[in-house]
Amino acid sequence: MNPENRLTANLPQFPESLWRDTVDVPSFPRLNGNHQTDVAVVGGGITGITTAYLLSKAGYKVTLLEAGTILNGTTGFTSAKITAQHGLIYHDLLEHFGEEQAGLYYKSNNEAMEWMIRTAQELHLSCGMTRDDAFLYADAGDDKTRVQLEKEFEAYQNLGLPGKWLDAVSLPLRAEGAITLPGQARFHPLQYLLGLLQVFLKNGGTVYEHTTIAEKVENSGKVTLFTEQDQHAITCSHAVSASHFPFYDGGALYFSRLHAERSYCLVIQPEMQFEGGMYLSAGQPTRSLRAVEWEGRKLVIVGGDNHKTGQGICTFAHYENLERFAGQLLGIKAMPYRWSAQDLITLDKVPYIGKIKGDKEIYIATGFGKWGMTSGTLAARIIADQIQGKENPYTELYNPSRFKANPGIKNFIVQNANVAKELIAGKVEIIHKKTKDLKRDEGAVVFHDGKRVGAYRDLEGHLHLVDRTCTHLGCECEWNNGERTWDCPCHGSRFSYDGAVLEGPATLPLGTISPKTP
């Protein structure tokens, strides 16, 4: 069969997550008054739910607070690999953190993986938890990446990691070398986390949705948080930010020490048999593969094509790139799902986890860099230990107050120079399109009533206009046609087409504008 003729399926019109579509996620009320608890956990993804689960088991009164709906952030849109193989990471860790800390990075992630597998077994969770080998490979002809991969394998050997070198892989990938890490895992993340959530609720835990926590924090004896909408107070002994961007900065300027990237996933029914294994390309563009079972069929999640949020130009093209890759590699019989996710990446690629320096009992967990299944779990375990006053061997490695001069200074300068460029570019761009030019289901920056505004005409023909100035620090948001959202290119805030906040660090919606003409 000619590979070019294998592109037989059409991309789904709207993004939808396989994980979200195959479970019934319960709903919870909005907080409608002042509230007292032992621990307030902000964020209803893997980090928040696992933290709440652990502390409720330890006897704490825990309240879980979610700005939107639980499991509808990055956790609900992951590729759901559970692995300590995080791309080209261990060579860099050896250079910048040293052998001991590099070894602890592997150990902490491996322990998190084993804890997840063991917990799924103990709770008898039907979450498709399956052991699978992970593969990191270099594309054929990419000599630069091949050299990087060889250095990465040398780091594996120096650290005593159980990785093996392969000259070729079993898939019809054009690869020149790969590192395999055996005995990793894959699962259905929402089935797993709903099991933890059920135990948390049985332990007396409380959940509030549609409750955005403001930046304002009072910290005198007890910690007091406030809701953004109506300033209800939540008084607690400990507060945990598991909300992607920390809801509270504490003067650490985390928005300048993190950058946001989007990546994409397709679920395909392949024409060729996929033998299993979890694959990740070491070079660019990123390509990821893993098996998944759905309605009795063996499917494949194809992911990758990452880019900085708000800087992806035509975002729908990223899906098309993955479709082309999957079609040429495996063939496509059907394509039931597509979705994208957002991840935060730190200056030195290691997450920020632990207590914020100088603040009483406020903890953060952020910057998981696309590896949130193990990183979110180990973050929950570290923070739960710290709240209980237990020693944890990984506290120093993930300390959110650390700063590694190399590569931190270089990455800090590069990232914030990029922010400055985007801030200026959005203010001076020339716009020719007008609202009357928009077709149904089309969005764009348009010139309306003498101003640049964001516009989207929905499927019914109704026009939605917003002031696209991000409510975080004033950058101009760009239209994401693949998700029908407004994305900030500076710090990754995202808004729906009608201005509602979808991703932080912004907490306030975009301003809306009443259209004068249809």
Salt bridges, closest charged atoms under 4 A:
ASP92 OD2 - LYS349 NZ 3.10
GLU95 OE2 - HIS91 NE2 3.58
GLU114 OE1 - ARG131 NH2 2.78
ASP132 OD2 - ARG186 NE 3.05
GLU150 OE2 - ARG146 NE 2.84
ASP230 OD2 - HIS232 NE2 3.31
GLU261 OE2 - HIS259 NE2 3.15
GLU261 OE1 - LYS370 NZ 3.31
GLU293 OE1 - ARG186 NH1 3.39
GLU295 OE1 - ARG297 NH2 3.99
ASP305 OD1 - ARG287 NH1 2.93
ASP305 OD2 - HIS318 ND1 2.68
ASP348 OD1 - ARG402 NH2 2.88
GLU361 OE1 - HIS238 ND1 2.68
GLU361 OE2 - LYS355 NZ 3.01
GLU422 OE2 - LYS421 NZ 3.36
GLU429 OE2 - ARG468 NH2 2.26
ASP441 OD1 - ARG484 NE 2.67
GLU442 OE2 - LYS433 NZ 2.55
ASP449 OD2 - LYS516 NZ 3.32
ASP458 OD2 - HIS462 ND1 3.68
ASP458 OD2 - HIS464 NE2 2.91
GLU476 OE2 - LYS427 NZ 2.59
GLU476 OE1 - ARG468 NE 3.93
GLU478 OE2 - ARG468 NH1 3.59
ASP487 OD1 - ARG494 NE 3.17
GLU503 OE1 - HIS244 ND1 3.12
GLU503 OE2 - ARG494 NH1 3.91
